[in-house]
């Protein structure tokens, strides 16, 4: 899904738009499987009881709350987190109900680094470290294809804007 053009400047266009890496969703999916499997197992154990209906209702309610908390909420956080590089700035937006964001003009970025450990290299993500002129370095974790994003961001910083030439 493209970043909304209405939020961009007049001559600004998106170079890279990414969500965090899918590895952030592994634990929520495992939680979903454990909760559903556990609830089904407990429901099967309660089936021979004469008062199994109230037990099933309680199990369903508890399982639904756990699924929303452990699976749906992280999925929504992942889906509403955006890492965007445009021709003018680097933007990070996150949050479902309370949104927060960081914008760094490309002209203020002094250096860009990346790092990724063995697990990150295996799944294809890493941490991007951006230093701007006056701020402490900002670290953006779980960026998919971090080396390519690093190269694209460095290229955008290094070359003058082609539209202004």
MORALIN-V667828 format. One record per residue. N is the residue number from 0. RES is the residue in one letter. OMEGA is omega in whole degrees, 0 to 359 (none if undefined). Layout:
BEGIN
n,res,omega
N,RES,OMEGA
N,RES,OMEGA
END
This chain:
BEGIN
n,res,omega
0,X,181
1,X,177
2,X,185
3,X,180
4,X,181
5,X,180
6,X,181
7,X,177
8,X,186
9,X,182
10,X,183
11,X,173
12,X,185
13,X,176
14,X,180
15,X,173
16,X,182
17,X,167
18,X,175
19,X,182
20,X,182
21,X,181
22,X,177
23,X,183
24,X,182
25,X,180
26,X,176
27,X,178
28,X,176
29,X,178
30,X,178
31,X,181
32,X,180
33,X,181
34,X,181
35,X,179
36,X,179
37,X,179
38,X,179
39,X,179
40,X,180
41,X,177
42,X,178
43,X,177
44,X,182
45,X,185
46,X,182
47,X,181
48,X,180
49,X,181
50,X,183
51,X,181
52,X,177
53,X,178
54,X,179
55,X,179
56,X,179
57,X,178
58,X,180
59,X,180
60,X,180
61,X,179
62,X,179
63,X,178
64,X,180
65,X,179
66,X,179
67,X,184
68,X,187
69,X,183
70,X,185
71,X,181
72,X,176
73,X,177
74,X,178
75,X,177
76,X,179
77,X,184
78,X,183
79,X,174
80,X,183
81,X,172
82,X,188
83,X,171
84,X,176
85,X,178
86,X,182
87,X,189
88,X,172
89,X,183
90,X,171
91,X,179
92,X,178
93,X,177
94,X,179
95,X,181
96,X,176
97,X,182
98,X,172
99,X,182
100,X,177
101,X,173
102,X,175
103,X,176
104,X,182
105,X,180
106,X,180
107,X,181
108,X,182
109,X,176
110,X,180
111,X,178
112,X,173
113,X,173
114,X,175
115,X,178
116,X,183
117,X,180
118,X,178
119,X,179
120,X,180
121,X,182
122,X,173
123,X,176
124,X,179
125,X,180
126,X,177
127,X,181
128,X,183
129,X,176
130,X,177
131,X,188
132,X,187
133,X,186
134,X,171
135,X,180
136,X,175
137,X,179
138,X,179
139,X,185
140,X,173
141,X,175
142,X,178
143,X,179
144,X,188
145,X,180
146,X,178
147,X,178
148,X,177
149,X,180
150,X,180
151,X,179
152,X,178
153,X,178
154,X,178
155,X,179
156,X,187
157,X,185
158,X,176
159,X,181
160,X,183
161,X,182
162,X,182
163,X,183
164,X,none
END
